[in-house]
Amino acid sequence: MGQEAGGFRIAAIHLVLKANVPGIDSGRFQELARATKENCPVSKVLNAEITLDARLA
């Protein structure tokens, strides 16, 4: 969180996803996680730097 002239703002978000998804391979899982991150409407509204650590359990 950072402070700006008009108040505070969320400048960066680090997401950690650890999932157990039966029947999915690592490549497909990473593809879906990346697409979800890139198309998240909340992330777009916040206009913050988003990083993602996604792994299969």
C-alpha positions as CSV (number, residue, x, y, z in Angstrom):
1,M,0.0,0.0,0.0
2,G,1.3,3.4,-0.8
3,Q,0.3,6.9,0.1
4,E,-0.5,9.5,-2.6
5,A,-1.7,13.0,-2.6
6,G,-5.3,12.0,-2.4
7,G,-4.9,9.2,0.2
8,F,-3.7,5.6,0.0
9,R,-3.6,3.2,-2.9
10,I,-2.8,-0.5,-3.3
11,A,0.3,-0.4,-5.6
12,A,1.0,-4.1,-5.7
13,I,-0.6,-7.5,-4.9
14,H,1.2,-10.9,-4.7
15,L,-1.2,-13.8,-5.1
16,V,-0.3,-17.3,-4.0
17,L,-2.4,-20.2,-5.4
18,K,-1.8,-23.8,-4.3
19,A,-4.4,-26.1,-5.8
20,N,-5.3,-29.7,-6.1
21,V,-7.1,-30.2,-9.4
22,P,-7.7,-33.8,-10.4
23,G,-7.0,-34.6,-14.1
24,I,-5.1,-31.4,-15.0
25,D,-1.4,-31.2,-16.0
26,S,0.9,-28.5,-14.9
27,G,1.0,-26.7,-18.2
28,R,-2.8,-26.4,-18.5
29,F,-3.0,-25.3,-14.8
30,Q,-0.4,-22.5,-15.4
31,E,-2.2,-21.4,-18.5
32,L,-5.6,-21.1,-16.7
33,A,-4.0,-19.4,-13.7
34,R,-2.2,-16.8,-15.9
35,A,-5.4,-16.1,-18.0
36,T,-7.4,-15.7,-14.8
37,K,-4.8,-13.2,-13.4
38,E,-4.7,-11.2,-16.6
39,N,-8.5,-11.0,-17.0
40,C,-9.5,-10.3,-13.4
41,P,-11.8,-7.2,-13.4
42,V,-10.9,-6.4,-9.8
43,S,-7.2,-6.3,-10.6
44,K,-7.9,-4.0,-13.6
45,V,-9.9,-1.6,-11.4
46,L,-7.1,-1.4,-8.8
47,N,-4.5,-0.7,-11.5
48,A,-1.9,-2.4,-9.3
49,E,1.2,-4.6,-10.2
50,I,-0.1,-8.1,-9.8
51,T,2.3,-11.1,-9.3
52,L,1.2,-14.7,-9.2
53,D,2.8,-17.8,-7.7
54,A,0.6,-20.7,-8.8
55,R,1.4,-24.4,-8.1
56,L,-0.3,-27.7,-8.1
57,A,-0.4,-29.4,-4.7
